[in-house]
Amino acid sequence: MTKRDSSGEPEEFRATLVEHLEELRTRLVRIIQLIVGGWVIGWFLQKPVYDTFNNVAAVGIRNAGIDPDRYKEAFTHFTQMFIFQMQFSFIIGLVLALPFVLTQLWGFVAPGLRETEKRPLKRLAPVSILLFFTGVAFCWFCLPAAVAWFVSYLDNFPGAVLNQQPGSMVLFMVKIMLAFGIGFQLPVIVYGLGAIGLLSAQTLAKHWRHGTVFVFFLSAILTPSNDPLTMLMMAIPLSILFMISVWAVKIVQRKKVKVIENPDYVEDAPDEREEDEE
């Protein structure tokens, strides 16, 4: 067994490692600055945003048909007002900063990827963003019905009054919307697994019952309330998206067959990046 000569380690490798660490540090500092900046902006936007969510909650409470005097909001500690405003403004700032944070992460990762590796990511990124906001928008229009359904159970307890902290319902709605946005990423995940060969359209079609059970299981995990209404609100559109995913995977398989049968069949120019190996 021979000892590795550490003195022969290329200086170029050390320099490259230092450059990567410096780049990582720069990107992290920028990300922190973006989040803090978004937090500051969120502080000034929290009032109109809170009022918008609160109006949706008020519509749901009104649709529930309960006496308004039976629904009350109250703080129980003198610091809760400030803490809630800090939390809510941070959530707003994080949403505002997220596109720029993702841009910084992409700027760090992209130089190390081949063009053939960048291509699928560039194609899936817009679809992923579109599906996320589609899920959020779908949830937004369903929120009044969901709030009304929950609050209506107060009628089962005559004389009872619903007391909760201001903002608790707003935070609940934000969590539900985030869960829907994440859940609507299912087609992107299935398509990605099909693109790398881990899933096939035939397998997905054959085991569609298992896929449906998985969709309902995923909906139960993602919805923070774990109630049947919100689970169904998510599971039904996800089941439709799952079927669309099977069709998308089938298209991927057809393209792979074309490449195998005709090696000259390419969609884009091949990667011409040169690699320097010493």
Order of alpha helices (4+ residues) and beta strands (2+ residues): alpha-beta-alpha-alpha-beta-alpha-alpha-alpha-alpha-alpha
